[in-house]
């Protein structure tokens, strides 16, 4: 299950880095659907109900990542291949009905290529008001918030008495694992003195409180962070 979730998040990242943009993240005029993501998913649920669509197997792992091209107020699926499974079939049919609503925007300012994730389990009786797929993800939290983490880190760095580093900016990369433990600390740039790197690493390691790990559908997952500090 966790492996499936990580695979899905990886697919989303590929879309973001490519020409397609994650539909849920597009705000205001950039979102190609009138009313944005919230209205789209609400209309999608209505279409599924009114068309007596198939319910699929009601598993959390069931999904279809649709790559769409929006042109002249019409959405077209442009996935290179389409699987012959329930989520894909249901979404393809539902999109035809969505197009009939004529709510896709026209104009040069809207995002033309978008990626939308369809989870059949989230619809029909399970559908919630203001639903978006982005809302399924919860970011990792340090006790007291990220500001508290940064303050603790700066205090620890000051206590390290780092010399010959005035004005030097260090980039701290780290992960928070599924248990909320901070790990895999990397200090950059690479040409930073080893003594400075070791002291920055020690300052990070002195913060031992566990985080609330990032989660997707309430399943904990590992997350990565980057923080810059001026020494």
N, C-alpha and C positions, 0 to 999 in steps of 0.2 A: 504493500500500500504506500509506504513512504517513498519507495523507489519510483512508483508511478507518479506521485506528486512532484518529486524532483525532476522527473522527465518532462512533466507538463510545464513547470516553471522554466526549464531550459528552452522549451519550444517558444515560450513567450519572449524570452530574452533574444532569441534568434530573430523573431519578428520585429522587435524594437530596434535591433541593430541594422536590420535590413530596411527596405522601403516601407514596409507596413508598420503601423503604429497600433499599440494596444488600445482598443476601442474605449475601454472604461476610463483611461487616463486623459482622454481628449476633452478639454473644457471649452465652454462657450461656443463661439463661432467655428472653432476648429472641428468640433464633433459633427459628423455629417448627418446625424439624425435629429430631427426636430424634437426638442425636449431632452436630448442627450441620452446617455446610457440607461438611466433610470426609466425613462419613457420607453426606450426600445425593449428592455426586458419585460416591462409590464405589457406592452403590446404583443410581444412574443408569447407570453403566457396566455393572453386572451385568445390569440390565434390557435394555440395548441388545444385549448379547451373547446373552442367553438368548432374546430375541425375534427374533434374526437380523435386526436392523434394518439398513436401508440405510446405507452408509458415506459417502454424499454424494461430493463431488469432491476431498476431502482438501486443500482450500486453506485457508490461514491466515485469509483474509479472510471465509470463510464463517461466519456467526453468526446467532443469533436472540436478541433481547433480549425475554425473557418478563416480563410484568407479571402477578403472581399475587395473588389474594385468598385468604387462608387462613381458613376458617370451618368450625367443627365438625369439625376433623380432616380437612379435604378442601381440596385446592388447585385453584383455578379460574383459567384464563387470562382476563384481562380487557383484553387489548390491544384498542384500538379497531378495528384492522384486522389481518388476518393474511395474509401473503404466501403465495403458492402456490409455495414453494420447498422444497428438501430439508431444510435445518436446521429450519425451522418445522414441517414435517410430521413429521419424526422426533421432535422434542421433544414435540409435542402427543400423539403416540401413547405415548411413553415416560412422560409424566406420568400418563396413565391407569393404567399399570402401577405407578408409584410410589405412587399413591393407594391401591392395593390392599394395599400393605405396612402401611398404617395407622400411619405414623410421624410424621404431622403432629400437632403438639401442640394441645391444646384449652386454653382458659383466657384470662383477660383480660390476663395479663402478656405474652403473646407478640406479636410484631409481626404485624399482620394483613395488611399490604400489603408485598410484597417484589418486587424485580427480580432476575432471574437471567439471566446471559449463557450461552448454550450455543454452544460451539465444537465442531463434529463432529470436527475433526482431533485433538482431545485425548483421544479415546476408543478403545476396542478395544485394539489392540496398542500404541498410543501412551500409554495411560493410566498415570499415575504415582501411587504411593502418596502419600497426604496432599495430593492435588491440590485446589487451589481456583483460581478465576480471578484472585483477588487476587494469587496468587503469580506470575502472569505479568508483573507490573509490578515494576520495581526503581527505587527513588528515586535522585535525583541525589546524588552524594557529593563533598564537598570533601576534598582531601588532608588527612588527619588528623581528618576529621569536622567536623560543624557547630560543635562547641565550639571547634575550632581557628580556624575562620573568624570566629566571634564575637570571640575573643581578639585576633586580628590586627586586626579592625576597631576594637576599643576602643583598642588601642595607637595606631593611625593617627589616631583621633579626638583622643586626648590630644595627639598631636604637632601637631595643627592649631591648638592654642591658641584654641579657640572661646570668645569672650567673651559675657557677658550671656546665658548660656544655662543657668545652674545650675538643675538640677531639671527642665529642659525635656525632654520625651520626643519623640523623632523616630521616625516609622514609615518604614522603608526597604523599598520594594517593588522587586523585580528579577526578571529571568528568567535561566535558564540554558538556552542554546540547544542544538541538536543536536550542536554541536561542543564543548560543555562551556565555552563562553565566557559570562561574565556580561554582561548587557546590559539596556537599557531601565530604568535606575535612576530611580525616582521617590521624592522625599522629601516626606513629609506631616507635619503638617497643612499645608494650603494657606497659612495665615496665618503660617507660620514665616518669619523674616527671610531674605531672599535670600542674605545673606552666610553665614548658618548652613547653609542648604540647599546652597550651593556647596561649603562645606568638608566637609560630610557626604558629598556626592557624590564629592569628591576622595578622601576617606578610603576609600570603597568601591573607587574606581578604582585605588587603589594596590595592591590585592590582585590580582595578574595571573595567579596559577596557574590552570590549567584544571581544571574539575570533570569527574568522570565523569558524563555526562549521564543524565537519567532515560531509562528504556527500557521498551518494552512488547513482549514476545516478542523481546527482544534487538535491537529496532529503536529507535535513539535518537530521543527526542522532546523538545520544549521544555517546561520546567516553570517554575512561578511560585512565588515565596516572599515572605513578609513577616517582617521582623525589627524589633523595637522596642528602642531604646536610650535610656538616660537620659543626657543630656549634662552 
